[in-house]
Amino acid sequence: MEKIQVYLRKEELAALREAAARSGRSVAELVREAVRKTVLKPQATGPVAI
């Protein structure tokens, strides 16, 4: 893993900290999960059932 620095508005950080406290996970884990779900999510290929 590599360390990075991210600037967030106060309300963004507050919301992130609250979500971390509710879920029992760290802020860093929530950020990593968000990156995986939004940036690294696999593109759907072929037919998709609805």
N, C-alpha and C positions, 0 to 999 in steps of 0.2 A: 504494500500500500504506500501511497505517497500522500504527503500532507499538503493541503492548499489553504488559501485564505479567501473567504467570501464576505462581501459586505452586504448586510441586510438592513432594511429599515427597522426601527424599533418595534413596530407592530408585527412585522414578519417574524422577527426573532422571538417575540413574546408568544405568538401563536405556535411557533415551532417548539418552544420550550414547554408550553402547555400540552401539546400533542404528545411530546416525549414523556412527560410526567404521567399522562393518562394511560399511555400504552406500556409504561414500564421499560421503555427502551431509551437509548441515548439520542441526542440531537443528531450526532454523526450518523447513526444507523438509519434514522429517518431520511436524512439527506441522501445517503447511498441508495436506499430503496427507491426514492423518488427519481434518482438518475437512472437506475435500472428500468423502472417502469415507463419513463417518458422518453429517454434518449436511447436506451439499449433494447427497447422492446422489439421483438422480432416482427417483421412485416408479414402480414397475412398473405399467403400465396395459395392460389387455387380456390375452390369453392369453400364458402364459410356458411355453416348452419346458423340459422337465427332462431 
